[in-house]
């Protein structure tokens, strides 16, 4: 499974961005699609996840109410709509996939950088 993320950029606080991650290859092997982020000097952290089959979602507390994860099954693409961005959202964002929703992620895409200025 290959994952290609895009959509990052430089925005001001309060703005919105939408990240996209296109999956290719043996995507039938994956049900969970997720977003993680890593800020400078910090460890990678979970942001959001969605089940390809059920549409169930999960969010980190820090982004609840501001970020929305969604998927387009026909396009094998997962999106992360980020609203009301804050400087602390600045990070490299990675998409990932796992065989089963709620289990460890074993497929990772390259990161896309998001910078939020105050």
DSSP file (Angstrom, degrees, kcal/mol; ACC not computed):
  #  RESIDUE AA STRUCTURE BP1 BP2  ACC     N-H-->O    O-->H-N    N-H-->O    O-->H-N    TCO  KAPPA ALPHA  PHI   PSI    X-CA   Y-CA   Z-CA
    1    1 A X              0   0    0      0, 0.0     2,-0.4     0, 0.0    24,-0.2   0.000 360.0 360.0 360.0 129.2    0.0    0.0    0.0
    2    2 A X  E     -A   24   0A   0     22,-2.5    22,-2.3   105,-0.1     2,-0.4  -0.919 360.0-161.5-113.2 140.0    1.4    3.4   -1.0
    3    3 A X  E     -A   23   0A   0     -2,-0.4   107,-0.7   105,-0.4     2,-0.5  -0.975   4.5-169.8-124.1 131.4    0.1    6.6    0.6
    4    4 A X  E     -A   22   0A   0     18,-2.2    18,-2.5    -2,-0.4     2,-0.3  -0.952   9.3-167.9-125.7 111.3    0.6   10.1   -0.9
    5    5 A X  E     +A   21   0A   0     -2,-0.5     2,-0.3   105,-0.4    16,-0.2  -0.715  15.0 155.0-100.0 148.3   -0.3   13.1    1.2
    6    6 A X  E     +A   20   0A   0     14,-2.4    14,-2.7    -2,-0.3   106,-0.1  -0.963  31.7  83.3-156.9 171.3   -0.6   16.7    0.1
    7    7 A X        +     0   0    0     -2,-0.3    11,-0.3     1,-0.3    -1,-0.1   0.354  54.3 135.1 112.4  -4.5   -2.3   19.9    1.0
    8    8 A X        +     0   0    0     12,-0.1     2,-0.3    85,-0.1    -1,-0.3  -0.138  21.3 134.4 -69.5 171.8    0.0   21.4    3.6
    9    9 A X  E     -d  114   0B   0    104,-0.7   106,-2.8   103,-0.1     2,-0.5  -0.986  54.4 -66.1 172.2-172.4    1.1   25.0    3.6
   10   10 A X  E     +d  115   0B   0     -2,-0.3     2,-0.3   104,-0.2   106,-0.2  -0.924  54.8 159.1-107.6 122.3    1.6   28.2    5.5
   11   11 A X  E     -d  116   0B   0    104,-2.7   106,-2.9    -2,-0.5     2,-0.2  -0.893  37.8-106.2-136.5 166.2   -1.5   29.9    6.9
   12   12 A X  E >   -d  117   0B   0     -2,-0.3     3,-2.0   104,-0.2   106,-0.2  -0.563  52.0 -80.0 -89.1 158.9   -2.4   32.4    9.6
   13   13 A X  T 3  S+     0   0    0    104,-2.3    73,-0.2     1,-0.3    -1,-0.1  -0.303 118.7  29.7 -56.2 137.2   -4.0   31.4   12.9
   14   14 A X  T 3  S+     0   0    0     71,-3.0    70,-0.6     1,-0.3    -1,-0.3   0.230  96.2 116.6  94.7 -13.1   -7.8   30.9   12.4
   15   15 A X    <   -     0   0    0     -3,-2.0    70,-2.3    70,-0.2    -1,-0.3  -0.167  58.1-123.5 -81.1 178.5   -7.5   29.8    8.8
   16   16 A X        -     0   0    0     67,-0.2     2,-0.3    68,-0.2    67,-0.2  -0.891  22.0-179.5-124.2 154.1   -8.4   26.4    7.3
   17   17 A X  E     - B   0  82A   0     65,-2.3    65,-3.4    -2,-0.3     2,-0.5  -0.980  15.6-147.1-144.6 151.6   -6.5   23.8    5.3
   18   18 A X  E     - B   0  81A   0     -2,-0.3     2,-0.3   -11,-0.3    63,-0.2  -0.976  12.3-159.6-123.9 120.7   -7.5   20.5    3.9
   19   19 A X  E     - B   0  80A   0     61,-2.6    61,-2.3    -2,-0.5     2,-0.3  -0.713   6.9-161.5 -93.2 146.7   -5.1   17.7    3.7
   20   20 A X  E     -AB   6  79A   0    -14,-2.7   -14,-2.4    -2,-0.3     2,-0.4  -0.945   8.5-169.3-126.3 149.6   -5.5   14.8    1.3
   21   21 A X  E     -AB   5  78A   0     57,-1.9    57,-2.4    -2,-0.3     2,-0.5  -0.921   8.4-159.1-141.6 114.0   -4.0   11.3    1.2
   22   22 A X  E     -AB   4  77A   0    -18,-2.5   -18,-2.2    -2,-0.4     2,-0.4  -0.800   8.5-153.9 -96.0 130.1   -4.4    9.1   -1.8
   23   23 A X  E     +A    3   0A   0     53,-3.3     2,-0.3    -2,-0.5   -20,-0.2  -0.814  17.3 171.6-103.4 142.7   -3.9    5.3   -1.3
   24   24 A X  E     +A    2   0A   0    -22,-2.3   -22,-2.5    -2,-0.4     2,-0.3  -0.914  40.4  38.6-141.8 169.1   -2.9    3.0   -4.0
   25   25 A X  S    S-     0   0    0     -2,-0.3     2,-2.2   -24,-0.2     3,-0.2  -0.695 117.6  -1.1  90.5-144.5   -1.8   -0.6   -4.3
   26   26 A X  S >  S+     0   0    0     -2,-0.3     3,-1.9     1,-0.2    -1,-0.1  -0.401  73.4 155.8 -83.8  65.0   -3.5   -3.3   -2.2
   27   27 A X  G >   +     0   0    0     -2,-2.2     3,-2.0     1,-0.3    -1,-0.2   0.693  59.7  76.3 -67.4 -18.3   -5.8   -1.0   -0.4
   28   28 A X  G 3  S+     0   0    0      1,-0.3    -1,-0.3    -3,-0.2    -2,-0.1   0.686  85.6  66.5 -65.9 -14.3   -8.3   -3.8    0.3
   29   29 A X  G <  S+     0   0    0     -3,-1.9     2,-0.4     2,-0.0    -1,-0.3   0.507  95.5  68.4 -82.4  -3.1   -5.8   -4.9    3.0
   30   30 A X    <   +     0   0    0     -3,-2.0    69,-0.3     1,-0.1    70,-0.1  -0.939  40.7 163.6-123.4 139.1   -6.5   -1.8    5.0
   31   31 A X        +     0   0    0     67,-2.2    21,-4.0    -2,-0.4     2,-0.4   0.667  64.9  68.9-114.4 -36.7   -9.5   -0.6    6.9
   32   32 A X  E     -FE  51  98B   0     66,-2.0    66,-2.2    19,-0.2     2,-0.4  -0.715  56.3-175.5 -90.9 134.0   -8.1    2.1    9.2
   33   33 A X  E     +FE  50  97B   0     17,-2.5    17,-2.6    -2,-0.4     2,-0.3  -0.997  16.5 172.8-124.9 129.7   -6.9    5.4    7.7
   34   34 A X  E     -FE  49  96B   0     62,-2.8    62,-2.4    -2,-0.4     2,-0.4  -0.891  28.9-137.2-139.0 165.3   -5.3    7.9   10.0
   35   35 A X  E     +FE  48  95B   0     13,-3.1    12,-2.5    -2,-0.3    13,-1.6  -0.978  22.2 176.1-121.9 136.8   -3.5   11.1   10.4
   36   36 A X  E     -FE  46  94B   0     58,-2.9    58,-2.9    -2,-0.4     2,-0.3  -0.858  10.0-156.9-128.3 165.2   -0.6   11.7   12.7
   37   37 A X  E     -FE  45  93B   0      8,-2.5     8,-3.2    -2,-0.3     2,-0.4  -0.992   8.5-159.3-145.2 154.5    1.6   14.8   13.2
   38   38 A X  E     - E   0  92B   0     54,-2.1    54,-2.3    -2,-0.3     2,-0.2  -0.947  11.2-158.7-137.1 114.9    5.1   15.6   14.5
   39   39 A X    >   -     0   0    0      4,-0.5     3,-2.3    -2,-0.4    52,-0.2  -0.530  44.3 -75.5 -85.9 157.6    6.0   19.0   15.6
   40   40 A X  T 3  S+     0   0    0      1,-0.3    -1,-0.1    -2,-0.2     3,-0.1  -0.298 118.7   4.6 -55.5 127.7    9.7   20.1   15.8
   41   41 A X  T 3  S+     0   0    0      1,-0.3     2,-0.3    -3,-0.1    -1,-0.3   0.528 114.6  99.8  76.9   5.8   11.4   18.6   18.8
   42   42 A X  S <  S-     0   0    0     -3,-2.3    -1,-0.3     1,-0.0     2,-0.1  -0.791  75.4-101.4-121.8 165.2    8.3   16.5   19.7
   43   43 A X        -     0   0    0     -2,-0.3    -4,-0.5     1,-0.1     2,-0.1  -0.442  48.0 -90.2 -80.0 157.7    7.2   12.9   19.3
   44   44 A X        -     0   0    0     -6,-0.2     2,-0.3    -2,-0.1    -6,-0.2  -0.431  49.9-165.0 -65.6 139.9    4.8   11.9   16.6
   45   45 A X  E     -F   37   0B   0     -8,-3.2    -8,-2.5    -2,-0.1     2,-0.2  -0.941  22.5-104.2-131.9 153.1    1.2   12.0   17.9
   46   46 A X  E     +F   36   0B   0     -2,-0.3   -10,-0.2   -10,-0.2     3,-0.1  -0.460  34.3 171.0 -70.8 141.3   -2.2   10.7   16.8
   47   47 A X  E     -     0   0B   0    -12,-2.5    13,-2.6     1,-0.4     2,-0.3   0.713  57.2 -27.4-116.0 -55.8   -4.6   13.2   15.2
   48   48 A X  E     -FG  35  59B   0    -13,-1.6   -13,-3.1    11,-0.2    -1,-0.4  -0.989  49.1-164.0-162.1 158.2   -7.5   11.4   13.7
   49   49 A X  E     -FG  34  58B   0      9,-2.2     9,-1.9    -2,-0.3     2,-0.3  -0.987   1.2-167.2-147.8 155.9   -8.6    8.1   12.2
   50   50 A X  E     -FG  33  57B   0    -17,-2.6   -17,-2.5    -2,-0.3     2,-0.5  -0.998  23.6-123.4-144.3 144.6  -11.5    6.7   10.2
   51   51 A X  E  >  -F   32   0B   0      5,-2.3     4,-1.7    -2,-0.3   -19,-0.2  -0.766  13.6-149.6 -87.8 128.0  -12.7    3.3    9.3
   52   52 A X  T  4 S+     0   0    0    -21,-4.0    -1,-0.2    -2,-0.5   -20,-0.1   0.885  95.6  39.5 -61.5 -38.5  -12.9    2.7    5.6
   53   53 A X  T  4 S+     0   0    0    -22,-0.2    -1,-0.2     1,-0.1   -21,-0.1   0.915 129.9  22.2 -82.7 -44.6  -15.8    0.2    6.0
   54   54 A X  T  4 S-     0   0    0    -23,-0.1    -2,-0.2     2,-0.1    -1,-0.1   0.713  89.8-128.8 -99.4 -22.2  -17.9    1.7    8.8
   55   55 A X     <  +     0   0    0     -4,-1.7    -3,-0.1     1,-0.3    16,-0.0   0.501  50.8 157.7  83.0   2.7  -17.0    5.4    8.7
   56   56 A X        -     0   0    0     -6,-0.1    -5,-2.3     1,-0.1     2,-0.3  -0.316  23.5-158.7 -60.1 144.0  -16.3    5.4   12.4
   57   57 A X  E     -G   50   0B   0     -7,-0.2     2,-0.3    -3,-0.1    -7,-0.2  -0.866  17.0-169.8-128.3 160.7  -14.0    8.2   13.5
   58   58 A X  E     -G   49   0B   0     -9,-1.9    -9,-2.2    -2,-0.3     2,-0.3  -0.989   9.2-168.5-147.9 143.3  -11.7    9.0   16.4
   59   59 A X  E     -G   48   0B   0     -2,-0.3   -11,-0.2   -11,-0.2     2,-0.2  -0.960  27.2-111.4-134.7 149.8   -9.9   12.3   17.2
   60   60 A X    >>  -     0   0    0    -13,-2.6     3,-1.7    -2,-0.3     4,-1.0  -0.527  36.2-118.4 -69.9 147.8   -7.3   13.5   19.5
   61   61 A X  T 34 S+     0   0    0      1,-0.3     3,-0.5     2,-0.2    -1,-0.1   0.846 111.0  63.4 -58.0 -34.1   -8.7   15.8   22.2
   62   62 A X  T 34 S+     0   0    0      1,-0.2    -1,-0.3     3,-0.0   -15,-0.0   0.670 112.1  33.8 -68.5 -16.3   -6.6   18.7   21.0
   63   63 A X  T X> S+     0   0    0     -3,-1.7     4,-2.4   -16,-0.2     3,-2.3   0.461  82.6 127.1-118.4  -3.7   -8.3   18.7   17.6
   64   64 A X  T 3< S+     0   0    0     -4,-1.0     4,-0.1    -3,-0.5    -3,-0.0  -0.302  81.0  15.8 -58.0 134.1  -11.9   17.7   18.4
   65   65 A X  T 34 S+     0   0    0      2,-0.4    -1,-0.3     1,-0.1     3,-0.1   0.274 126.4  58.5  85.8 -12.2  -14.4   20.2   17.1
   66   66 A X  T <4 S+     0   0    0     -3,-2.3    17,-2.1     1,-0.2     2,-0.3   0.696  98.7  52.3-116.2 -35.2  -11.8   21.8   14.8
   67   67 A X  E  <  -C   82   0A   0     -4,-2.4    -2,-0.4    15,-0.2     2,-0.4  -0.798  60.2-166.4-107.5 147.4  -10.6   18.9   12.5
   68   68 A X  E     -C   81   0A   0     13,-2.4    13,-3.1    -2,-0.3     2,-0.4  -0.988   5.2-157.4-134.8 125.6  -12.8   16.6   10.5
   69   69 A X  E     +C   80   0A   0     -2,-0.4     2,-0.3    11,-0.2    11,-0.2  -0.822  21.8 162.6-100.6 141.3  -11.6   13.4    8.9
   70   70 A X  E     -C   79   0A   0      9,-1.7     9,-3.0    -2,-0.4     2,-0.3  -0.954  21.1-144.4-148.9 165.8  -13.5   11.9    6.0
   71   71 A X  E     -C   78   0A   0     -2,-0.3     2,-0.6     7,-0.2     7,-0.2  -0.984  10.0-151.3-138.5 151.2  -12.9    9.3    3.2
   72   72 A X  E  >> -C   77   0A   0      5,-3.0     5,-1.9    -2,-0.3     4,-0.8  -0.936  13.7-168.7-116.7 102.4  -13.9    8.9   -0.4
   73   73 A X  T >45S+     0   0    0     -2,-0.6     3,-0.8     1,-0.2    -1,-0.1   0.894  84.4  54.9 -62.7 -41.0  -13.9    5.1   -0.9
   74   74 A X  T 345S+     0   0    0      1,-0.3    -1,-0.2    -3,-0.1    -2,-0.0   0.845 116.4  37.9 -62.1 -33.2  -14.2    5.4   -4.7
   75   75 A X  T 345S-     0   0    0     -3,-0.4    -1,-0.3     2,-0.2   -52,-0.2   0.448 103.0-129.8 -96.4  -1.4  -11.1    7.5   -4.8
   76   76 A X  T <<5 +     0   0    0     -3,-0.8   -53,-3.3    -4,-0.8     2,-0.4   0.918  64.0 136.5  52.1  44.7   -9.2    5.7   -2.1
   77   77 A X  E   < -BC  22  72A   0     -5,-1.9    -5,-3.0   -55,-0.2     2,-0.4  -0.962  43.3-159.6-129.1 140.4   -8.6    9.0   -0.5
   78   78 A X  E     -BC  21  71A   0    -57,-2.4   -57,-1.9    -2,-0.4     2,-0.3  -0.941  14.2-158.9-116.7 141.9   -8.8   10.2    3.1
   79   79 A X  E     -BC  20  70A   0     -9,-3.0    -9,-1.7    -2,-0.4     2,-0.4  -0.843  13.1-158.1-119.7 153.8   -9.1   13.9    4.0
   80   80 A X  E     -BC  19  69A   0    -61,-2.3   -61,-2.6    -2,-0.3     2,-0.6  -0.901  10.6-161.6-131.1 104.9   -8.4   16.0    7.0
   81   81 A X  E     -BC  18  68A   0    -13,-3.1   -13,-2.4    -2,-0.4     2,-0.6  -0.772  10.1-165.7 -85.5 120.8  -10.3   19.3    7.1
   82   82 A X  E     +BC  17  67A   0    -65,-3.4   -65,-2.3    -2,-0.6     2,-0.3  -0.935  10.9 175.0-115.9 114.0   -8.5   21.5    9.6
   83   83 A X        +     0   0    0    -17,-2.1   -67,-0.2    -2,-0.6   -68,-0.1  -0.741  59.9  21.8-113.3 162.5  -10.4   24.6   10.7
   84   84 A X  S    S-     0   0    0    -70,-0.6    -1,-0.2    -2,-0.3   -68,-0.2   0.907  85.0-158.6  48.9  49.3   -9.6   27.3   13.3
   85   85 A X        -     0   0    0    -70,-2.3   -71,-3.0    -3,-0.3     2,-0.3  -0.242   7.5-158.2 -62.9 145.2   -5.9   26.4   13.0
   86   86 A X    >   -     0   0    0    -73,-0.2     3,-2.3    -3,-0.1     4,-0.3  -0.846  31.4-110.2-120.4 156.8   -3.7   27.4   15.9
   87   87 A X  G >  S+     0   0    0     -2,-0.3     3,-1.8     1,-0.3    29,-0.4   0.840 117.5  63.4 -55.2 -32.1    0.1   27.9   16.0
   88   88 A X  G 3  S+     0   0    0      1,-0.3    -1,-0.3   -49,-0.0   -49,-0.1   0.566  88.6  69.4 -72.5  -6.0    0.4   24.7   18.0
   89   89 A X  G <  S+     0   0    0     -3,-2.3    -1,-0.3    27,-0.0     2,-0.2   0.527  70.6 121.4 -82.9  -6.8   -1.0   22.8   15.1
   90   90 A X    <   +     0   0    0     -3,-1.8     2,-0.3    -4,-0.3    25,-0.2  -0.397  40.9 106.8 -60.2 124.0    2.3   23.5   13.3
   91   91 A X  E    S- H   0 114B   0     23,-2.0    23,-2.9    -2,-0.2     2,-0.6  -0.973  75.6 -82.0-177.4 171.4    3.8   20.1   12.4
   92   92 A X  E     -EH  38 113B   0    -54,-2.3   -54,-2.1    -2,-0.3     2,-0.4  -0.892  48.0-146.7 -92.0 127.0    4.5   17.7    9.6
   93   93 A X  E     -EH  37 112B   0     19,-3.0    19,-2.3    -2,-0.6     2,-0.4  -0.819  14.7-169.0-102.4 133.5    1.4   15.7    9.1
   94   94 A X  E     -E   36   0B   0    -58,-2.9   -58,-2.9    -2,-0.4     2,-0.3  -0.937  12.1-145.1-120.3 140.2    1.5   12.0    8.0
   95   95 A X  E     -E   35   0B   0     15,-0.4    14,-2.6    -2,-0.4     2,-0.3  -0.785  23.6-179.7 -99.3 153.8   -1.2    9.7    6.8
   96   96 A X  E     -EI  34 108B   0    -62,-2.4   -62,-2.8    -2,-0.3     2,-0.3  -0.952  15.4-149.0-147.9 161.7   -1.2    6.1    7.7
   97   97 A X  E     -EI  33 107B   0     10,-2.2    10,-1.7    -2,-0.3     9,-1.6  -0.983   8.1-170.9-138.0 148.7   -3.1    2.9    7.1
   98   98 A X  E     -E   32   0B   0    -66,-2.2   -67,-2.2    -2,-0.3   -66,-2.0  -0.972  31.4-123.8-136.9 151.1   -3.7   -0.2    9.2
   99   99 A X  S    S+     0   0    0      5,-0.4     2,-0.4    -2,-0.3    -1,-0.1   0.876  99.4  30.3 -61.1 -38.0   -5.4   -3.5    8.4
  100  100 A X  S >  S-     0   0    0      4,-0.3     3,-2.1   -69,-0.2     2,-0.2  -0.977  91.4-108.2-129.4 136.0   -7.9   -3.2   11.2
  101  101 A X  T 3  S+     0   0    0     -2,-0.4     3,-0.1     1,-0.3   -50,-0.1  -0.407 107.3  22.1 -61.8 127.9   -9.4   -0.1   12.7
  102  102 A X  T 3  S+     0   0    0      1,-0.4    -1,-0.3    -2,-0.2     2,-0.2   0.356 104.4 103.1  95.3  -5.1   -7.9    0.4   16.1
  103  103 A X  S <  S-     0   0    0     -3,-2.1    -1,-0.4     1,-0.2     0, 0.0  -0.468  83.1 -64.8-103.2 178.2   -4.8   -1.6   15.5
  104  104 A X        -     0   0    0     -2,-0.2     2,-0.4    -3,-0.1    -5,-0.4  -0.268  49.2-119.7 -65.7 146.4   -1.2   -0.5   14.8
  105  105 A X        +     0   0    0     -7,-0.1    -7,-0.2     1,-0.1    -1,-0.1  -0.732  33.4 170.7 -88.7 131.5   -0.5    1.3   11.6
  106  106 A X        +     0   0    0     -9,-1.6     2,-0.4    -2,-0.4    -8,-0.2   0.383  59.7  67.3-122.6   1.6    2.0   -0.4    9.3
  107  107 A X  E     -I   97   0B   0    -10,-1.7   -10,-2.2  -105,-0.0     2,-0.4  -0.992  62.3-178.3-123.8 131.8    1.7    1.8    6.2
  108  108 A X  E     -I   96   0B   0     -2,-0.4  -105,-0.4   -12,-0.2   -12,-0.2  -0.971  13.7-150.6-132.3 142.2    2.9    5.3    6.2
  109  109 A X        -     0   0    0    -14,-2.6  -105,-0.2    -2,-0.4     2,-0.1  -0.493  37.3 -87.2 -97.3 174.8    3.0    8.1    3.7
  110  110 A X        -     0   0    0   -107,-0.7   -15,-0.4    -2,-0.2  -105,-0.4  -0.439  54.8-101.0 -75.4 160.2    5.5   11.0    3.4
  111  111 A X        -     0   0    0    -17,-0.1     2,-0.4    -2,-0.1   -17,-0.2  -0.384  21.4-150.0 -84.3 159.8    4.7   14.0    5.4
  112  112 A X  E     - H   0  93B   0    -19,-2.3   -19,-3.0  -106,-0.1     2,-0.3  -1.000  24.7-125.5-127.3 131.1    3.1   17.3    4.4
  113  113 A X  E     - H   0  92B   0     -2,-0.4  -104,-0.7   -21,-0.2     2,-0.5  -0.573  21.8-170.9 -87.6 133.9    4.1   20.3    6.3
  114  114 A X  E     -dH   9  91B   0    -23,-2.9   -23,-2.0    -2,-0.3     2,-0.5  -0.986   3.5-175.9-120.5 124.6    1.6   22.6    8.0
  115  115 A X  E     -d   10   0B   0   -106,-2.8  -104,-2.7    -2,-0.5     2,-0.6  -0.984   4.8-168.0-123.7 124.9    2.8   25.9    9.5
  116  116 A X  E     -d   11   0B   0     -2,-0.5     2,-0.3   -29,-0.4  -104,-0.2  -0.948   9.7-155.5-115.3 117.2    0.4   28.2   11.3
  117  117 A X  E      d   12   0B   0   -106,-2.9  -104,-2.3    -2,-0.6   -30,-0.0  -0.637 360.0 360.0 -92.2 149.5    1.6   31.7   12.1
  118  118 A X              0   0    0     -2,-0.3    -1,-0.1  -106,-0.2  -106,-0.1   0.443 360.0 360.0 -89.8 360.0    0.2   33.8   15.0
